[in-house]
Amino acid sequence: MPDDRRFQFEEGEKVLCFHGPLLYEAKVLKAEYFEGRKGKEDGAYYFVHYRGWKASWDEWVPTARILRLDDEGLRRQTELREVQSAKKAAAKAPERSKSVVDTISDRSKKRRRDSMVDKEDVFMKRPEIKVTIPELLKSQLVEDWEMVTKNHKLVPLPRETTASQVLDQFRDAIRETLRKRTSREGRPDDSINEVVEGLKLYFDKALGNILLYRFERQQYAEIRQRFPDTPMSQIYGAEHLLRLFVQLPALIAHTNMDQDAVAILKDHFAQILAYLQKNHQQLFLEEYEQATPAYVTQMQRQ
């Protein structure tokens, strides 16, 4: 077998595998070389089972998403967990807007004490939403994390195509699809309009709380000073919009959605993610900008 087709991990080997921003212990069940497969780059892929997870979560992942289950890998796993825990602890519930997304994530601010036990029971029975991130976008998340936290690079801001524009373009694409299907001016589903507008507002409120890595926080502060009245969805781009989709399942778990609402929202999210994957080269940066020595020094002092 040619050198470039050798597998770094063996079948049956225990490893650490990226799923979203965190590393989880997994076991390699199969190893294959993918070539010419739609939506996947050529290279070695591994079919992994996450320890303690249902088999429905088993998936094919590229080499870039796997680390050795050794001291270095466990150290990286611990670091990522600490960063994620710090984000959750610091995060505050963003202000809600009267849209589908916000209706989904809105809760009454005041609860009567005599109904708290019932409310907790209801919460435990709420439907779970699984946002399936396409393989290409999973690799994008890993590369994004490495660019910022490992290579000390930053997304240049403002982005040429912002998160708000990406969502608008997605809505326009849906409108065009409807127009072709009906042979008349297409009108987007009202729920799609509401989801798009709601995601913009949610992005604006969530960015500073849960979507930034520590190394980006100084850049965020500088951007807020330069553009005090501009929504963050009109400054940041697809890179940070994709991070929002990783956080959405946990956020939605704390809402009052029923099964039908979950199904509708899941479909819309899948459409947006498919659009991001289809237009990956146009929407995502190939190279981040190197942070200046002064910026790095300032971050090290914090």
Backbone torsions as a table, in degrees:
resi	resn	phi	psi	omega
1	MET	NA	136.6	179.4
2	PRO	-58.9	155.6	-177.1
3	ASP	-58.3	-38.9	-175.2
4	ASP	-74.2	-2.4	178.1
5	ARG	-111.7	11.6	175.9
6	ARG	-75.0	144.5	-178.6
7	PHE	-94.2	133.0	179.6
8	GLN	-78.9	-21.2	-178.3
9	PHE	-126.8	145.2	-175.5
10	GLU	-101.1	155.4	175.3
11	GLU	-62.8	133.4	-177.4
12	GLY	91.5	-9.0	-178.2
13	GLU	-77.2	138.3	175.1
14	LYS	-85.6	132.8	-174.4
15	VAL	-139.2	179.6	169.4
16	LEU	-113.2	133.8	-174.4
17	CYS	-129.9	134.6	175.7
18	PHE	-69.3	131.5	168.2
19	HIS	-136.1	103.9	-169.3
20	GLY	70.7	-140.2	-176.8
21	PRO	-86.2	-2.2	-174.8
22	LEU	-114.8	163.0	176.8
23	LEU	-105.6	136.2	179.6
24	TYR	-128.5	148.5	177.8
25	GLU	-70.7	135.5	-177.1
26	ALA	-145.2	170.1	178.0
27	LYS	-127.7	132.8	178.6
28	VAL	-77.2	118.5	179.6
29	LEU	-94.7	-36.3	179.8
30	LYS	-143.7	158.5	174.6
31	ALA	-138.2	126.7	180.0
32	GLU	-140.5	156.5	175.4
33	TYR	-100.8	117.8	180.0
34	PHE	-91.1	134.7	178.3
35	GLU	-144.0	124.3	178.1
36	GLY	72.4	22.5	179.6
37	ARG	-90.2	135.0	-176.4
38	LYS	-61.4	129.5	176.6
39	GLY	80.7	1.5	-179.0
40	LYS	-130.8	138.2	176.0
41	GLU	-74.7	149.8	177.9
42	ASP	-63.2	139.2	178.1
43	GLY	153.7	-177.6	-179.9
44	ALA	-75.9	136.2	177.1
45	TYR	-130.3	151.7	-176.6
46	TYR	-129.9	133.2	176.7
47	PHE	-91.3	113.6	-171.8
48	VAL	-115.2	151.7	172.5
49	HIS	-117.8	124.8	-179.9
50	TYR	-79.3	129.9	-177.6
51	ARG	-60.2	126.5	178.1
52	GLY	84.0	-3.0	-179.3
53	TRP	-99.8	157.2	176.0
54	LYS	-66.8	153.8	-178.6
55	ALA	-62.9	-19.8	179.5
56	SER	-65.2	-17.0	178.4
57	TRP	-89.3	-6.6	178.0
58	ASP	-57.8	141.7	-175.9
59	GLU	-157.6	161.6	173.5
60	TRP	-86.7	130.7	-179.9
61	VAL	-132.5	148.3	177.6
62	PRO	-77.7	168.3	-178.7
63	THR	-58.0	-33.8	-176.1
64	ALA	-61.7	-20.1	-177.6
65	ARG	-95.0	5.1	-175.5
66	ILE	-119.2	140.0	173.8
67	LEU	-125.2	156.8	175.4
68	ARG	-65.4	145.2	174.2
69	LEU	-85.8	74.1	-179.8
70	ASP	-134.0	-172.9	-177.0
71	ASP	-58.5	-41.9	-179.6
72	GLU	-65.3	-43.5	179.0
73	GLY	-65.2	-40.8	178.7
74	LEU	-66.8	-34.1	177.6
75	ARG	-65.3	-43.6	178.0
76	ARG	-62.5	-41.8	178.8
77	GLN	-59.7	-43.3	179.7
78	THR	-65.2	-42.3	179.6
79	GLU	-60.3	-44.8	-179.0
80	LEU	-64.8	-39.3	178.8
81	ARG	-65.0	-40.2	179.7
82	GLU	-64.3	-41.3	178.5
83	VAL	-63.0	-44.3	-178.6
84	GLN	-66.8	-38.8	179.0
85	SER	-65.2	-39.4	179.2
86	ALA	-64.6	-38.8	179.1
87	LYS	-63.7	-43.8	-177.9
88	LYS	-67.0	-37.7	-179.4
89	ALA	-67.5	-34.5	-177.5
90	ALA	-84.7	-18.5	-174.9
91	ALA	-71.2	140.1	173.0
92	LYS	-115.7	149.1	-179.8
93	ALA	-61.0	122.5	179.4
94	PRO	-65.3	155.2	177.8
95	GLU	-61.3	144.7	-176.6
96	ARG	-94.5	148.1	174.0
97	SER	-116.4	161.4	-176.6
98	LYS	-87.6	68.8	177.7
99	SER	-134.1	178.7	-179.1
100	VAL	-59.2	-48.4	-178.8
101	VAL	-60.5	-43.0	-177.7
102	ASP	-73.6	-32.6	175.0
103	THR	-63.1	-39.0	178.7
104	ILE	-63.2	-40.4	-173.4
105	SER	-99.4	4.9	-177.6
106	ASP	-86.3	142.0	174.7
107	ARG	-136.4	156.0	176.2
108	SER	-66.5	137.4	-177.9
109	LYS	-73.8	-28.0	-177.5
110	LYS	-114.6	133.0	178.6
111	ARG	-124.6	139.3	176.4
112	ARG	-75.6	138.9	-176.3
113	ARG	-61.1	-37.8	-175.7
114	ASP	-71.7	-4.0	178.1
115	SER	-113.0	4.7	-174.3
116	MET	-64.4	-41.0	-178.7
117	VAL	-63.2	-43.2	178.0
118	ASP	-62.5	-39.5	180.0
119	LYS	-63.1	-40.0	179.7
120	GLU	-65.1	-39.3	177.5
121	ASP	-62.6	-42.2	178.3
122	VAL	-61.9	-42.0	-179.5
123	PHE	-59.4	-42.7	-178.3
124	MET	-65.5	-23.6	-178.2
125	LYS	-96.5	-0.3	-177.8
126	ARG	-65.0	145.2	-178.0
127	PRO	-66.0	140.8	178.4
128	GLU	-90.0	139.2	176.8
129	ILE	-110.1	129.3	178.3
130	LYS	-109.9	112.4	177.4
131	VAL	-90.6	109.6	-177.9
132	THR	-83.8	113.2	179.1
133	ILE	-85.5	122.5	178.1
134	PRO	-56.5	151.6	-174.9
135	GLU	-54.7	-44.0	-178.9
136	LEU	-61.6	-38.4	-179.0
137	LEU	-75.7	-27.8	174.0
138	LYS	-63.8	-43.0	176.9
139	SER	-63.4	-37.2	176.9
140	GLN	-60.3	-42.1	178.9
141	LEU	-62.9	-41.5	178.9
142	VAL	-65.1	-45.7	179.7
143	GLU	-64.5	-37.7	177.8
144	ASP	-61.0	-46.3	178.9
145	TRP	-60.9	-44.4	-178.4
146	GLU	-67.3	-40.1	179.4
147	MET	-57.0	-45.2	-173.6
148	VAL	-83.0	-54.3	-171.2
149	THR	-82.1	-29.6	-175.9
150	LYS	-99.5	-41.9	-176.2
151	ASN	-97.1	-2.8	179.0
152	HIS	55.4	47.9	175.6
153	LYS	-114.5	162.5	-175.7
154	LEU	-130.2	151.9	171.7
155	VAL	-74.1	122.6	178.8
156	PRO	-64.7	131.2	-177.1
157	LEU	-124.6	148.9	-5.7
158	PRO	-68.6	150.8	178.5
159	ARG	-72.3	147.4	178.6
160	GLU	-61.9	-42.1	173.4
161	THR	-115.9	113.3	-173.8
162	THR	-86.0	169.1	178.4
163	ALA	-59.2	-40.8	178.3
164	SER	-61.1	-43.1	179.6
165	GLN	-68.0	-37.0	177.3
166	VAL	-59.6	-46.1	179.8
167	LEU	-66.3	-37.5	176.7
168	ASP	-64.5	-42.0	178.9
169	GLN	-63.5	-38.4	176.4
170	PHE	-61.5	-45.2	179.9
171	ARG	-63.2	-39.5	177.6
172	ASP	-64.0	-37.1	179.0
173	ALA	-65.1	-38.8	176.9
174	ILE	-64.9	-41.6	178.8
175	ARG	-61.0	-42.5	-179.9
176	GLU	-65.9	-38.3	177.5
177	THR	-62.9	-42.0	178.1
178	LEU	-65.0	-39.5	-179.5
179	ARG	-62.0	-42.4	-179.7
180	LYS	-67.4	-35.3	-177.7
181	ARG	-73.4	-34.4	-173.9
182	THR	-102.2	-7.4	-178.4
183	SER	60.7	25.3	174.4
184	ARG	-148.5	174.8	-177.9
185	GLU	-58.8	117.9	-178.6
186	GLY	-78.6	145.2	177.5
187	ARG	-121.4	120.7	-177.0
188	PRO	-59.3	147.8	172.5
189	ASP	-53.6	136.8	-179.1
190	ASP	-56.6	-37.0	-178.3
191	SER	-66.7	-33.4	177.2
192	ILE	-66.4	-43.0	176.2
193	ASN	-57.3	-45.1	-177.1
194	GLU	-68.6	-38.1	177.9
195	VAL	-64.6	-45.0	-179.8
196	VAL	-60.3	-49.4	-179.1
197	GLU	-67.6	-36.7	178.4
198	GLY	-66.3	-39.1	178.3
199	LEU	-64.3	-36.1	176.9
200	LYS	-60.5	-49.7	-178.8
201	LEU	-65.9	-39.9	179.3
202	TYR	-65.0	-39.8	176.8
203	PHE	-59.3	-45.2	-178.8
204	ASP	-58.8	-40.7	-177.3
205	LYS	-80.4	-31.4	-174.1
206	ALA	-87.4	-24.2	-171.7
207	LEU	-52.5	-55.3	-176.0
208	GLY	-69.1	-16.8	-177.1
209	ASN	-94.5	-44.2	-170.1
210	ILE	-133.2	-0.3	-174.2
211	LEU	-108.6	-0.4	-176.8
212	LEU	-107.8	144.2	168.4
213	TYR	-84.0	158.3	-175.6
214	ARG	-55.2	-39.4	-176.7
215	PHE	-66.5	-17.3	-178.1
216	GLU	-92.6	-8.0	-169.9
217	ARG	-67.5	-35.4	178.0
218	GLN	-67.2	-39.8	176.3
219	GLN	-61.0	-40.6	178.7
220	TYR	-61.8	-43.3	179.0
221	ALA	-62.4	-41.0	179.4
222	GLU	-66.4	-39.8	178.6
223	ILE	-64.2	-40.6	179.6
224	ARG	-63.6	-32.6	177.3
225	GLN	-72.0	-39.2	-178.5
226	ARG	-73.4	-36.0	-176.2
227	PHE	-128.8	67.0	-174.1
228	PRO	-63.5	-24.9	-175.8
229	ASP	-109.1	9.1	-177.8
230	THR	-101.5	128.7	176.6
231	PRO	-59.4	142.8	-178.5
232	MET	-64.0	-24.8	177.8
233	SER	-69.4	-13.1	176.6
234	GLN	-101.2	10.8	178.7
235	ILE	-125.9	-48.7	179.3
236	TYR	-84.1	163.4	-173.3
237	GLY	-120.9	-152.1	-173.9
238	ALA	-62.7	-30.4	-178.3
239	GLU	-58.6	-46.8	-178.5
240	HIS	-81.4	-27.9	175.4
241	LEU	-62.8	-40.6	179.2
242	LEU	-63.2	-37.6	178.1
243	ARG	-60.3	-33.6	179.7
244	LEU	-60.7	-37.9	-178.3
245	PHE	-67.0	-26.2	175.8
246	VAL	-68.3	-34.9	-176.5
247	GLN	-84.3	-20.7	-172.3
248	LEU	-57.9	-41.9	-179.0
249	PRO	-57.3	-44.0	-179.9
250	ALA	-66.8	-37.5	179.9
251	LEU	-68.6	-41.8	-177.7
252	ILE	-70.7	-25.8	179.0
253	ALA	-61.8	-20.3	-179.1
254	HIS	-99.1	23.3	-178.1
255	THR	-114.6	177.7	-177.0
256	ASN	-101.2	37.0	-177.6
257	MET	-75.6	148.2	170.5
258	ASP	-101.6	178.6	-175.0
259	GLN	-61.3	-39.5	-178.7
260	ASP	-65.0	-42.0	179.7
261	ALA	-65.2	-38.8	177.9
262	VAL	-61.5	-44.1	-178.4
263	ALA	-63.4	-42.9	180.0
264	ILE	-64.7	-47.1	-178.3
265	LEU	-64.8	-39.8	178.7
266	LYS	-59.7	-41.0	178.8
267	ASP	-62.8	-44.2	-179.9
268	HIS	-64.8	-42.0	178.3
269	PHE	-62.4	-41.2	179.4
270	ALA	-62.8	-38.1	178.1
271	GLN	-64.4	-42.7	-179.5
272	ILE	-66.1	-43.4	179.5
273	LEU	-64.8	-37.7	176.8
274	ALA	-63.4	-37.7	178.2
275	TYR	-66.1	-41.9	178.1
276	LEU	-62.6	-39.6	179.9
277	GLN	-68.7	-44.0	-178.2
278	LYS	-61.9	-35.9	-176.8
279	ASN	-108.6	29.8	-174.4
280	HIS	-55.0	-47.1	-176.8
281	GLN	-64.7	-32.8	-178.6
282	GLN	-82.0	-29.3	-171.4
283	LEU	-96.3	-29.5	-175.2
284	PHE	-105.5	145.7	179.7
285	LEU	-68.5	142.2	172.3
286	GLU	-83.2	-32.2	-177.7
287	GLU	-142.6	132.3	175.5
288	TYR	-85.0	165.4	179.2
289	GLU	-90.8	144.7	-179.9
290	GLN	-74.3	130.0	177.7
291	ALA	-66.6	144.8	-179.9
292	THR	-69.1	155.0	176.5
293	PRO	-55.6	-37.1	179.9
294	ALA	-64.1	-40.0	179.3
295	TYR	-65.1	-45.9	-179.9
296	VAL	-60.5	-43.8	179.4
297	THR	-62.0	-42.0	179.9
298	GLN	-64.2	-39.9	179.1
299	MET	-67.7	-35.3	179.2
300	GLN	-68.1	-26.3	179.7
301	ARG	-79.0	-19.5	-177.2
302	GLN	-79.2	NA	NA
